[in-house]
């Protein structure tokens, strides 16, 4: 019934304005899932320009008119981050109304003043209104349908307040909620949690390609933009051209394209990130193309505190090979820790990939852990260990317990040492002197790593979010920077013995 009604509507704007609405396969799937009796919430994540707002506005009109819900005085909410964004959905709704037969239009009252509302007097009546992300504006409401548009872009506190107020009101009248958006920039966003951990009664439809593919890869572009193949939004050729333009520009342009057009969870913040996603992906190679373990090995270590991760990076400067591992204490479990850190099952997946392990009960014992890391080197010549000077005593004890006899180089994570290490690491990465197999541990760490800049332009490493884990990134920066320093030193010439 709902699909049949939607296809009687006329497209209100764009190149096909005035033509009958034809739903694509992905739109039909979403409508069926959203209006299924067992679902109260439907979540749609898809690339920008795939008519998700237009589709939800059509569903709002059908609900307002009581096409599939005959209860009287229906209430439809269209919520967005601010009034201007909510007005986009409102304009689609009004456009559909204005294309209805004149006799039907007379049953609608449209208000465009301080309040954006559409009132319907037929079939028991109903009211649709647009609101911004301020939960106080709907307290006491009882919506029969709520549309949360571009949910990933809402302010965290106000957005959560509005969402909670809406969902608490849905139960009064057996209402439904449509939560639609392009992908959020990280796993901690509330929209990401709807996708990753949907509660019972939730229909989820996510169009997100696999991570790590080139931005202009056509099959994955069509995964994020299924409407492109069916004449909705941008054409596949336009998307690929925009992808190549973003690749050429790099930086924030490429990050924004991945987030908005490829629907990837990529941060669009570029001012303070240590490196962007694509800059790091340039270092990843297949296991068959990974350089050999040749020459000296630098071991970078970020020793975790109580209940936190300890991470180590093994770097061979002569070949550019990099290997990184992390370790958590056993309590709590990786699954519980992932839930607490807002990354869902990522830690469990890292363990399955061999990148993360557990050691100890409530803390990682430094000595046994360092010995375990050295054994991972499998006989490679570790020329030095690089670590944080403020953990000097713990490192000295750990080295003694592990029975190691290698030099230890102390580095600070402040402005002085940190700025040099970050710049050397970036230069080595950009020059192609860092190669590693695809690592979820490192991808996750670098996505959370930012730099703080002092007035003189010096940088130091920091976390982009309080629950972020950048230990592996810190260990990698230490190891690669020390390797770059050693590679840049001139080789010492042996003295010729002289007799006197």
Buried (B, 14 or more C-beta within 10 A) or exposed (E): EBEEBBEBBBBBEEEEEEEEBEBBEBBBBBBBBBBEEEBBBBBBBBBBBBBBBBBBBBBBBBBBBBBEBEEEEBBBBBBBBEBEBBBBBBBBBBBBBEBBEEEEEEBBEBEEEEEBBBBBEBBBBBBBBBBBBBBEBBEEBBBBBBBBBBBBBBEEEBBBBBBEBBBBBBEEBEBBBBBBBBBBBBBBBBBBBBBBEBEEEBBBBBBBBEBBBEBBBBEBBBBBBBBBBBEBBBEEEEBBEBBBBBBEEEBBBBBBBBBBBBBBBBBBBBEEBBBBBBBBBBBBBEEEEBBEBEBBBBBBBBBBEEEBBBBBBBBBBBBBBBBBBBBBBBEBEBEEBBBEBBBBBBBBBBBEEEBBBBBBEEBBBBBBBBBBBBEEBEEBEBBBBBBBBEBEEBBEEBBEBBEBEBEBBBBBBBBEBBBBBBBBBBEBBEEEBBBBBBBBBBBBBBBBBBBEBEEEEBBBBBBBBEEBBBBBBBBBBBBBBBBBBBBEEEEEEEEEEEEE
